[in-house]
């Protein structure tokens, strides 16, 4: 690669002299001999046993050799040796660890170039020389956020790399070999593929599913160059199974070992906690195999756990396990501030998602139509909601808003509801109420003998089902959001369980009003003029009246760009950076060593029969839990190729 991963991250301070350094050395320690590079170099060729760029710090006072030149190699990083004297003094003079850390902060602030990125984390510098692996937990045609967004992220990383290469080298971008690989699950069992993807899409092998993914990327996402099978995005499959109880896909076997060592450079773990909860034991470890590992948190598992009857037990357990799983990443990107804290020195909040070009094109069309209108004509656009039909999506809150709107204005507002889901029947009954049979219906039933059959009694799930006045809600079924164009003007999303709602971003990108609650998960959207946030029910009513009687404000070019995947890729590059100052802080507090120890303990607990039993007890079940058994059976049947190998 053109980017050296053995470059020193911390240069020797120039305001120290040999005598000062020598005075720090402990008399009983010996210096390392025969080394020609600082252990802070961080590349996979580093002598340090820890991850790239973050070597552990030994306990005690740092030791240096007495040499004539300050640039000599020491046992520990030079910067840490320079701080050894002040650290020793702090241990004597400070009564608390907090005060000692404050003094370390003062020392760090005095250093130059602390805000410059480390070499490993600077993924935007000569991006075409980096090798990316984007690992996720879902794959199309399951149109969930963890399938669509990682695919588009990988495609736009490739597109950005090609553009940078063409600009720097003056070469045609089509001549560049792909440097981005998307790693997705392959469901081994046919019945699970039918359940997740539907009976209309059958895949006999991973190659069939890959064709579908590339067609969608080329035709729907509008990225034909990146979808090219020969020179475009690389796609790698790992064996997996579907956990119906959790509604999620989990890997069977170790994903990390599937990636060749020579290609291991930058890894993006989409949902790192999900990928590692039930991971199989392995000799490979994400942060030691890859030079830089970025975890992107998609789902608020803690909030989902609290919504269950066992939440008082499971929610704290999930919170703790998620924090521990952050040890597999060098940087954690949270899509919104609603998510829990994972690791203070790693966490950063940034929306690293964009929307498809279809939504942006509709926004431009609406803008041109608005600007060309004469006078102040107001369109009679419809109100709509789109999403999975679950009570957790805030549809109970929407019912309450309808009642308040009727109290204030005298009538309900009409709404079209798109989507399907497990709570669909209950939600329809809650909006429409229960239909009462009249006497004529009863007589007809008696005449044809249908009353002789025992009818199933369905008890109401909520008081809303007993309503006398039905709400004018039209349930339209599942549809692509991009098809909800001209006739719809107002998007309503009352959910407060989202991390970062994709449909809200799509609606705003199309130039529509979006009426959403003032909630941490919606912080990113507050910058857009058509985002109408409410803090209470009366404010919701006021926002709805405004939206129905006004036209959305056309987005400026700058705000329009915020929704593009090009801008999202730039935010991802910025969010991935670790500054030299932050890297030094991690070294001082020994964070890398703690992460390495946790990974070893996790791997030890995951190994053998005890590992299978633990995974089973902790929710993995009889299939996902038995990773060791699965790998042993696969190794015994090496003469029989797996489905992935057949492909």
N, C-alpha and C positions, 0 to 999 in steps of 0.2 A: 504494500500500500504506500501511497505517497505521503500519508500522514503517519509520522513516527509515534508509536505509543510507548516509547522508552524515554521520551524527553522528560527531563526533570521538571516537576511541577513547582518546586520551591528552590529558588536560587539562594546561595549563601549571602547573608547580609554583608554589606561592604563597610559597615561602620564598626566592626569588631576587629580586634587584633589577636594575634596568636597567643599572647600571654593571657588575655581574658578568657579565650577558649580553653586554654590549658588549665586555668585555675578552676574551671568547672568540673574537670574530670575527677571521677572517684578513683582513689589510689589502688583499689583492689580489683578493678575491672580491667579486662583486656580488650584491646581494639580488634576489630575484624581485619584479617589480613587477606591479601590477594583479591580484593574487590576492586572493580574498575568502574562501577556505576553506583550512584546513590540509590538506596533502597526505596526512595520516594518516587522513583521513575514510573512505577505503576503499570507498565505493560505486562503482557502475559509472560514475557521473558524475565521479569523481575525476580530477584533472589528472594523477595518477601513471599511468604506463603499465603498472604491475604489477597483480597481482590485488587484489581488494577487501580492504582492511584490512591488507595487508602490502606497503607501498611499499618499494622498494629504497633502500638507503643509499649515497650517493655516497662515494667514497674521499676521504680527507683530513679536515680539520677542518670541522665544521659552521659555517655562516655565519648570522648573524642581522642584522636591521636595527636601528638605533638609533631606537627610538620611545619615546614617553612612557608607553605602556601595555604591560604585559607580555603582553597577549593578542594582540599584533600577529602578523601572518603572517610566517613565516620561510621560508627556502629549504628547510630540512629540518624534521622534526617537532621541536616545542619540547623534548620530553623528551630527544631525542638531542643537541640543542644544550646542554642542561644538563649532559650527561655529557661534553661535548667536552674540557673542561679536565682532568677526571680521566683520560680516555682518553689524552690527550697526555702526561700525567705518567706513565701506566703504560708507554707505549712507551719512555720513557727509563729507568725504574727497574726494569722487569721483564725478565728475560732469556728468558722463555718465554711463549708464547701462553696456556698454561694458567694461569699466575699472573695474567696480565692479565684473563683471564675470571673468575677468582675475585674480583678487585676489582670487576668489573662486577656480579657477583652481590651483593656487599655493598651496592653503590649501589641495586640493584633492590629488595633487601629493605627498604631504608629508605623506599621509596615507599609511599604509601597506596593502597588500593583495587586492589592488584595482582592479587588473586585474583578480582575481578569479571570476568565474561565480556565479551568484545568484542561489539559490537552484531550483527555479521554472524553470529557463531557461536552466539548465544543463540537457537537455533531453538525453544526451548520457551516463549519469551516472546511472548504474543499469536500463538500458532502459526497461528491462522486467517488471519493477515495475511501468512503466508509462502507461497511457492509451491514445492512439492517435486517433483523428478523423481527417481524410483528407477530406475536403469539396470542391467539385469542381462544375463547371458549365456545364459539358458535360459528356456523357457516350458512351461507345462502343455500337453499331457499327458505331458511328460517329467518324471516325479516325482523329480527330483533336488533337492538342497538349494538350489542356486542358482536354481531355478524356484519352489519352494514358499515359502521364507523371504522373499525379496524381495516376493513377492505379498502375503504376510501383513503384512510390515512396512509396505508402502504402504497397505494397507487400515486398519491400526490407527493410522497417522499421520493418515489422514483421519478416523477415528472420534474420535481425541483432539482434533483441530482442531474438529470439530463440537461436542463436549462443552464445550470451552472457550468457543466462540462462544455456545452456548446459555446457558451460565452467566453470561457477561459481559453479553450483550445481551438476555437474556430472550426469545430468539426460538426458534421451533421448529427443531430441527436439520435437518428435512427440507427446509427452505427454503434451505439453504446450498448454493451451487454448489461443486463439488469443487475443492480446491486441491492435489490430489496426482495425479501422472501416473506410471503404470508404463510403462517403456520396455523392450520385449522383442523378441527376434529372430523374424523370419519366414523360414523356410527356403524359398528360391525354387524349388528342385528337388523335384519330387514324389517321386522315388525316395529322396531324403534324408528327407523327411517320413515316408515309410513305414518307413524303417529306424529312425528315432529314436522315432517315436510308435506304430509298429505298424500292421498292416493293418486293425485294427478301428476305427481313428480316421482318417478321411480329411477333409482340409480343402482346399477349392478356392481359398480366399482368406483373408486375415487376418480378415475379418469372421466367418467360420465358426469359426476358432480362438478369437476373442474371446468368442463365445457360450459355448463350452465352459469357458473360464476363469471367466466370470461365473457360470455354473451351479455350478461346483465351489465358488466362493467363497460363494455363497448357501446351497447345500445341505449341502456337506461341512464347510466352515469356519464355517457359521452366521452369516454376515454379509450378510443380504439388502439392507440399506440401502446398504452400501458397494458391493455388486455391481450396484446399479441402473445401467442403461446411460445414463440421462438425467441423474441427479443424483449418481451415485456416483463411483467411481474411474474416472479417465480411463486409457485404454490406448492406447499408441502403438507401432507396429511399425517395425522397421528391417530392411532386407534382409540376409540372412546365408546362409552355407554351412556345411555340416558337414564337419569334418576327421576322417576315419575313423581316421587314424593316431594322433591325439591324443585322439580321443573327445570332441571339444569343438566348440562352435558359435562362429564368428567373424563379425563384421560385415563386410559388403561396402559400401564407401563410408564417409563420415564421419557418425557418429551426432550429434555435437555440433551440426552445422549444421542438423539437422532441427528443433531446438528453437528457437522464436522468441525473439529477444532480450528482448522484453518479459516473457516468462515465466521467464527464467533468473534464479533466485534461490538456492535450495538444491538441490544435486545430491548424490545418494547413489550412488556407484559400487560396485556389488556385484562384487567381484573387479576392482579397477582395473588390476592388472597384466595380467590376461587381456584386458580391454577395449582395452588400449593397445599390447600387444606388436606387433600387425600393423596398427595403425591407419593409415587412409588419410591422406595429406597434407591439411591444411585450414588455412584462415585463422582458424578458431575454435579456442580452447583452453579446456579445462575451467575452470581457475582464473581465467582472465581474463574468461570469459563469465559465470560464476556468482559470486555473492557469497560462497558458502561451499560447499566440496566435501569430502565425507566419503567416504573409501574404506573398505570393509569386506572384510577378507581371509578367505576361506572355505577355501581349499585350500592344503595344504603341498606346493607344486610341487617344492620343493627335495628333500623326502623321497622323492617319487615318482621324481625323476631319479636319486637315489642307488640306487634299487632296480633300475635298468637296468644293462646291461653297460657302457654308455658314461657311467655316472654320474660317474666321476672327472673327466670333461671337462664334461658338460652341467650337473651340479649347481652348480658355482661360477658358470657362465655364467648360469644361471637366477637364482641368488641376486643377482648383480650387476644383471641386467636388471630384476628385481623392485624392487630398491632405487631404480633410476632412475625406474621408472614411478610411484613414490610422489611424484615431483615434480609430478604432476598433481592432487594432493590437498592441502588445507589441514590435514586431520586423518586419521590412519590408525587404524582400530579393528581390533585383532587379537582373534579369538574366544577364544584361549587362549595361554598363554606358550610353547607348543611351537613357535610360528611364529618365523621369523627376524626380526631387527631390520631395519626399513625406514628409519626416520629418527628418531633419538632424541627430537628436539624435537616430533615429530608423533605418535609411537606411544602408544597407550593400549590396555590389555588389558581387555576387557569382553565378557561374553556378552550380546549384544543380540538373541538369538533366544528365542522362546517356543515353546509347543506348542499344538496345537489344543484346543478346548474338550472334544472327545470324550474325550481322555485325562484331563483334569481331572475330568470327570463320573465316569469310572470310579474315579478316586482317591477321590472323595467316597463313592461306593457302597461301596467296600471299607472305608473308614473306618467307615461306619455299620454295616456287617455285623460288623466286628471288635468294635466297642463293644457290640453287642447280643448277642454270644456269651456263653453262660453257661459258667463254668469256664475251663479252659485248653485247649480243643479246638484241635488243630492240623490244618489242612487239608493234603491230600496234593497240593498244586499241582505242576504239571509245570515242568521246566526247558526253556528255549528260547533260540535265537539267531535274530536276524533281520537281514538285510543282503545286500549283493551277494556272490555266491559267487566271491570272489577270495582267493588265498593271502595277498595283502597285507592282508586284513581280519583276520588273526590266526588263521585256522582251523588252521594248522599248530601254533600254540601250544595251541589247544584239544585237538588230538590228544595232545600231550604231557601236558596236564593230566588227560586221561582215563586215560592209562597210570599216572600217579602216583597218582591216586585209586584205581585198581584195586590197586596195590601196597599201599596203606595199608589199604583197607577190604575188599579181596577181590573187588570187582566194579566194573564201569563204572557210571556214572550215565547214565540214559536222557535223551536230549535230542531235541527237535524243532527242525529247522533250516528256516527260511523264507528264500526268496530264490532268484534265478537269477543266472547270470553265466558268463563265458567259461571259468572253471576248474571248472565244475560237475561234469563227468564225472570229472575227476581227483580232486576232493574226495570224491565219493561212493565211488569205488574205495578211497581212502585210509581211509575210515571202515569200509567193509564188507569190504574185502579182495577178492581175485579169486576168483570162484567156479570151483571145479575140476570138470571133467566126469568122471563115473564111467564104468565100462566099458559099462554099458547105454546111456548117451548116445552113446558112440562107435559101438556096434553099430547103433543107430538111424540115425546119420548115414551109416554105410557103406551101409545098406540103401536109403536114399532118394537116394543119390548126392550128398549135399551136400558130401562130402569132396572130390569132384572139382573143386569150385570153390576157387579160391585164396582162403584166408582172410587178412585183413589182420592183421599182427602188431603189437600195441600194446605197446610197452615200458613198464615201470613208471616213473612220474615220481618216485616216492619209495619208500622202504623200507616205508612204512605200507601200501602196496598188497599186500605179501607177508604180511600178518598172518594168523595162523591163527584168532584169535578176533575176530569182527566186533564193532564197537562198536554198541550199540543206538541208532543215530541215525536218525531218521525225516525224510526230506527231503520237505517239504510244498509246495514251489514258492513262487511269489510271492503275497503277501497284504498287505493293509493292516494295519499294526501295530495299529490301533484295534480290530481284530477278535480280537486275542489277549487276551481278557479273563479271565473267571472261572477257567478251568481252569489258567491259567499263573500261577505265583507267583515264579519265579526266572529272571531274565534274565542271560545270560552274554555278555560282550563282551570278548574278550582282545586286541583290536586296539590297537596303539600307533602307528598311522600316521594316526589321525584328528586333526582340528583341534579339533572339539567334536562329539561323536557325538550326533546328534539322537535316535537310537533309545534311547540311555541315558537322555536327558532324558524321553522319552515313557514309558519303563518306570517310572522313579521317580515321575513325575507320576501314574501309575496306581496307585501305592501298592505296588509290587512290590519285591522285593530285586533289586539290581543288583550282580553280582560283576564287578569291573573292575580292571585293574592300577593300581598307584600310579604315575601318569605325569603329566607337566605338562598334557597334553591333558584330563585328568580333574579338574583342580584345582577347577573350579566345583562338581562333584558331591560333594566331600568334606564339605560342610556338612549333607548329608542323612543321617539315621540309618539308612536302609535301603541306603545305599551301602556295600558291603563291599569294601574295597580290599585287594589282596594285593601283597606284595613278592617272594614266592618261591612255589614250587610247593606246599610244605607249608601255607603260609598260605591258598592257594587251596582246598586240601582242607578245612581247618578252616572256612573261610567257607561252603563248599558244605554241609558237615554242619550248620552252624548254620542256614543258610537252609532246609534240608529238615526241620528239627526245631523250627522256631520260626515265629511269625507276624510279618509286617512291622509296624513301628511306625506307627500312624496319623499322618499329617503334621499339624502345627499349621497354623493359618490363614496365619501369616506365611510358613512354608516353602512351603505350597501356592501362595501368590501368586507366589513367585519363578519359577514355571514359566509364568505367564500372559504373554500378549503385551502386556498393559497394563504389567506390570512391565518387560518387555523394551524397550518403547517409552520408558519413563522412563530406563532405563539408556542407551539410544541417545542421548537428548537430553543426558544428563550427559556421555557420552563425546565428543559432538560439540563441546563447549565448548572455546574457546581463551581462556585468561585474558589479561588485559592485560599481566601480567608476562611471560607466554610470548611474546606478540606483540612486546613490546619486545626480548626476547632475540633473536628472529628478525631484527628490524630491525638490531640491533647486529652480528650475525654475517653479515648480508647473505644470509640463506637464500632469501628470495623472489626475489632477483635471480639466484641460482644456478639455482633452479627454472625461472625464465623463460628463462635462457640454454639450459638443457638442452632445454626444449620447442622452442625455435627450431632447435637442432641436430638434434633428433629429427625435426622436420618437414622440415628440409632434406634429411636422409638418406632420408626416406620418399618424397620427390618424384621424379617422372620415372622413366625406365627403370631407373636405378640403384636406385631405391627398390624397384621390383618384383623386381629381381634379388636384392637383399639380403634381402627378405622370403622369397623362394623358398629361398635358401641356408640361412637361419636357421630353417627348418622349416615355413614357410607353405605350401610346395608350389606346384604350378602354378595352383591356384585361389585360395586365400586370399592367396597372395603377390602376385598381379597386381592390386593395388588401383587403380593409376593407369590401367591398361588397361581395367579394368572401368568406371571413372568416365567415361573417354573414350567408350566404347561406349554408355553410358547417355545421355551428352549428345548424341551423334549421333542417337540414336533417341528424342529427346524427343517426336516425333510419335506414337510407340507407347507408350502408358502402361504402366507396370510393374504387376505383380500387386498391389502395395500400393495403387497409384493406382486400379486397377479396383475394389478393395474400397471 
